[in-house]
């Protein structure tokens, strides 16, 4: 399901997407489709970039517009057809890796640059699980330090939410490994041992 389009970037792996609305499609996504820690895909030919939503921002240029209105907002569409609702939602998307045409998963910094206008798709639980599984069918989270370097104050909550998602369908051994990672995150938050940007 398409939920957004890339509009700009903060860095090679930190992109900003604008949630599509009823001006773009007949049935826009609901707020549950683009929530915190939602994994997304950016299909680019034979390769697919995998990312996660780690931040959001509301855009409302009308907030400071206290001037008089000549007509009520609903009537603006008829009297001024070029009037567009410029309110919107921007998403912070952190790229975590890629998936090539052969199904090989690479967690880390993708080599390709994502162009403006690129579609952002919501991916399901099975695709999230596949992205976190190596060739030996073991759970992997190689982007751990990557998230702390780029997600700022949202790093620990993002990883905790991801771990909760992954722990819903995993073996006993993987569950123990995830529990250790959760304890490490809790310790880092408590002791302040992580330098946030």
N, C-alpha and C positions, 0 to 999 in steps of 0.2 A: 504494500500500500504506500503510495506517494504521500509524504507529509510536508515536505519543504523543498525549497530551492536554495542553492548556495548563492549568497550575495556578496560576501567578502571574506577576508581571512585576517587573523592576527599573526599567524606564522605558517610554516609549512605543514603543520599538523593541527592547527587550531583554526577551525572554520566557523563562519557565521551563516546560518540558514534562516530564511524567512518562511514561516509557516504559510502554506497555501490557504486561501480563503475562498469565499463564494464568488469572488471576482475571477478566480483562476479555474475553479472546477465547480461542478454542480453539487457534489457531495464532499465538502471539505472534511478533513480529519477532525476527530473530537479531541478534547484536551487529554484524554487518556492515551492517545496514540503518540504523544510527544512529551511524555513526562520525564522527570529526572531519572537517569541511568537507563533510558531506553536505548537499546542497541539499534544502529542504523547501517544501511548499506548505500554506497554510492557507486552504482555500476558504470564502469568506464571501458567499454569495448569488451576485450577478453578478460579484463581484470576487474575485481570488485574491491573497493576500499571499505573497510569495516571501521565504524566509529561508535561513539557513545555520546548521548546528550548529557552535558554536565552543567549547563547554565542556561538561563533564559532571561530575556529582557522585553519589557513592554514598550512599544513605540506609540506615542500619542501626541502628534504635533498640535492637536487642537486644545491641549490642556491649558496653555497660557493664552488662548484666544478668547478674550473677554469682550470683544467688540460686538456691536449689535448685529443681529441676523435679519436679513430681508425676508427670509422664508424659513419654515421649520425644516429640520434635517431630512425627513422623508420626502419632502417636496423638491429638494435640491436635485434629485435624479431626473425629474421631469423638466424643471426649469433650466437646469444647468447639466446637460448630459455629460459634459467633460469633468464634472466633479467626481473625484474618487475619494473613497474612505482610506485615508493614509494611516489609520491605526493598524497595528500589527504586532506579531510576536516574533522576536528573533531568538534563535537557539544557538548556544555555544556547542559545537560538535568537535570532540577530540578524536582524531584518527588513531586507531590502535594497531592497525595492520592491514593486510590484504589477503585476498583469496584469488589464486590464478585460475585459468581455464581448466587446468588439470586437477583442480581441487586442492592444491597445495596451499597450506595456511602459513602465512608469515606474520608473526606478531612483532611489532616494532614500527619504526618510522618508514612509511611507504616512500618509494622513490618518485612516484608521479605527483605532479601538481594538479589539484582539482580546479577546473575552470569555473568561472561565474556562470550561473544558470544551471549547474549540474543538479539533477534530481536527487533527493534524499528519500530513501525508502525505509519504512519500518520493517524490521525482520522479526521472525517468530522465535519462540523458545528453542526449537530444534536447530535453527541456524546459529543461534547464540551458543548452544552446546557444541555444535560442530566447530565453530571458531576457536573454542577453548579446549579442543581435544587434539592431541598430537597423533602421529602415525602409529603409535603403540596403544592408542585408545586411553591415554592418560591425560588427566586434567592439566592444563598449563595456563599460567597468567604471567607471561614474560614482560608485560607492559607495566608492571607494578611501579617501578621507579619512574617510568615515563609519565604516569598519571600524577605522581607527586611533584614532578618537575613542572607540569603545565596546568593542572587543575586547581592550583592554589588552595584556598580554604575548603573547596569542595572535594579535595582528593580523598580524604579518609571516608567521608560519607559515601562517595561514589564507589570506592572499593568495597565497603561494607555491604552496600546494596547489591553490588555485582556478586559478591560471595554468597549472599542469601539466595539470589536467583540460581546460582550454580549448585548450591547445596540441596536443592529440592529434588534433584535426580542424579545422585552420584553413589558410588560404592562406599563401603565403610572406611576403607583406606583413604579415599579422596576426602571423605567427610572429616576425618581426623586431621588431614593436611590443611583443609580449609579452616578448621577450628583453631589450629595453631596460628594461621595467618590472621584470623579475627582477633585473637589474643594479642598478637603483635601490634595490630592497629590500635586496639584499646590502650595498650601500654604507651604507644607513641603519642596518642592524644592526651593521656593523663600526665605524662612526664614532660610533654612539650619538646620531645626530642626531634621533631621534624620541623625543618625550616620552611615555612610557607612563604610563597611570594606575595 
